[in-house]
Amino acid sequence: MTIVFDQSGKDRREGQLMPAPRHPEKAHLPDNPIQRKPAWIRVKAPGSPVYSETREIVKGHRLHTVCEEAGCPNIGECWTHRHATMMIMGDTCTRACAFCNVKTGLPGQLDPEEPENVAQAVAKLGLRHVVVTSVDRDDLPDGGAEHFSRTIVAIRAASPGTTVEVLTPDFLRKDGALERLMQTPPDVFNHNLETVPRLYLSVRPGARYFASLRLLDRAKQLDPKGFTKSGLMVGLGESREEIMQVMDDLRSAGVDFLTIGQYLQPTRKHAAVDRFWTPEEFAGLETIARAKGFLMVSATPLTRSSYHADADFAQMKAAREARAQGA
């Protein structure tokens, strides 16, 4: 049967409009069986009244969230506390990482009203701290840096008491993009390394480990008083020693906050889970990371970049103050 795609990115099959595949680039890949999750991974299904209110606010402002698009296991808990992580610049990513469930393809044009819509949603949710992330936009000359900056400005105008954390793409080959974003510096600049260098080609093929590391280092140079943050997944085949080396690399770049969580396979076409790290192993990684000098570490099976970000930000500020007083 011939399948013809229309301009909306959907196909017409036997006279019907059918949804386009979410991950067309993975369709030819062999299936990877999805392992049964251990008891410490399982979470309750969402469904509280506040969860529904949060969802209505997000949808009412025509926004996307990484909570939904990436299938985050913590959505029920976080949205019950109104903690939604905004994902700007659309729901379609120009990259095709082996671990990610965000839709891939050719994105549409930027919504000029999105920064203000994010700001109004943040104000309605009453957030003390908000995380703003995005899809990769390799199609844009600045990778979306200007859009990030406009969103930061809009949030601070609508909700002056809210601290802003951004979780950005790597802006690979986008000269001056980071500098543009940092003209309106966020309270926390976050960019995830995701995995160890050895696994980049298979797990994060569109990115470059040392380019991401340099981005974090440059962000700290541009705003020495700001906080920088990065995250790792485990369960993709990395070794404990490789994780420790990444910790050292991040500390060399002046990164303040490290998150480590368990990789969970979204579909059979995504990278397979090599193994599930135990809660005790995560506790061990946290102990090592703190000993290496990070101001804040969150390492649990369900840790994600924005999980408990508001409370963690408060603890990180307190840790810096305590360290300064002890110096």
QUIDAVEN-V306966 format. One record per pair of residues at least 24 apart in sequence whose C-alpha atoms are under 6 Angstrom apart, sorted by the first residue. I is the first residue (numbers start at 1). GAP is how many residues later the second one is. D is the distance in whole Angstrom. If there is no record, write none. Layout:
# QUIDAVEN-V306966
i: [I,I]
gap: [GAP,GAP]
d: [D,D]
This chain:
# QUIDAVEN-V306966
i: [22,23,31,31,32,32,33,46,50,51,51,54,61,69,70,70,82,85,85,86,87,87,88,93,93,94,94,97,97,98,98,98,99,99,115,116,119,119,119,123,128,129,129,129,129,130,131,131,132,133,133,133,136,142,142,143,145,145,149,149,166,167,170,187,188,188,189,190,190,190,191,192,192,193,194,194,194,195,195,217,228,228,229,229,229,229,230,231,231,231,232,233,233,233,233,234,234,235,235,235,235,235,236,236,237,256,256,257,257,257,257,258,259,259,259,260,261,261,261,261,261,261,262,295]
gap: [81,81,237,238,236,240,235,30,30,28,29,28,56,33,31,32,43,46,47,46,46,47,46,42,43,42,43,106,107,105,172,173,171,172,36,38,35,36,39,36,34,33,34,35,181,34,34,35,34,33,34,35,33,32,35,28,32,36,32,35,24,24,42,39,39,40,39,38,39,40,39,38,39,38,37,38,39,37,38,36,27,28,26,27,28,29,28,27,28,29,28,27,28,29,30,28,29,28,38,39,40,41,37,38,37,38,39,37,38,39,40,39,38,39,40,39,38,39,40,41,42,43,39,24]
d: [5,6,5,5,5,6,6,4,5,5,5,6,6,5,5,5,6,5,6,5,5,5,5,5,5,6,6,6,5,5,5,5,6,6,4,6,6,4,6,6,5,5,5,6,5,5,5,6,5,6,5,6,6,5,5,6,5,5,5,6,6,5,6,6,5,6,5,6,4,6,5,4,5,6,6,4,6,5,6,4,5,5,6,6,5,6,5,6,4,6,5,6,5,5,5,5,6,6,6,5,5,6,6,5,5,5,5,6,6,5,6,5,6,5,6,5,6,6,5,6,5,6,5,6]
